[in-house]
Amino acid sequence: QVRLVESGGGLVQAGGSLRLSCAASGSIFSVGTMGWYRQAPGEQRELVASITSGGTTNYEDSVKGRFTISRDNAKKTVYLQMNRLKPEDTAVYYCNADAAPTGWGLALRPYWGQGTQVTVSS
């Protein structure tokens, strides 16, 4: 029904930049808040940043001023621009979106991407 496909992960040196993208596809009636989570080995998954359909953003404290989340509602795509990356940003990054599949009513349900690895070397 709803599929999230991420791209843009990889290996980068500390201080470098990466841009993650996540596109929602399928038979979708509406998309609400979209966001990025990350999970490092042995750690719990944590919210990195989120953005509502109206453009209101929220960031985890450690990424404020370095990461920027944005979205293109027409393309049902969310982006995460990551600058001044640090080794502690190394994790699998997961896209999340609240979406209502067509024909399933108006209630938004959470969907997850498959994850993309971001590795920052020191």
JOCORKA-V36962 format. One record per backbone hydrogen bond with DSSP energy under -0.5 kcal/mol. CO is the residue of the C=O (numbers start at 1). NH is the residue of the N-H. If there is no record, write none. Layout:
# JOCORKA-V36962
co=(CO/CO)
nh=(NH/NH)
This chain:
# JOCORKA-V36962
co=(1/3/3/4/5/7/10/12/13/15/16/18/20/21/22/23/25/26/27/30/33/34/35/36/36/37/38/39/40/46/48/49/50/51/52/56/58/60/60/61/63/63/66/68/70/71/72/72/76/77/78/79/80/80/81/81/82/85/86/87/91/91/92/93/94/95/96/97/97/98/99/99/100/100/101/109/111/116/117/118/119/119/121)
nh=(27/5/25/6/23/21/119/121/16/84/85/82/80/7/78/5/3/28/102/100/98/51/96/48/49/94/46/92/43/38/60/36/58/34/55/52/50/63/64/64/66/67/83/81/79/73/76/77/24/72/22/70/20/82/68/83/18/15/89/90/93/118/39/116/37/113/35/99/111/32/101/109/29/30/104/99/97/93/10/91/12/121/14)
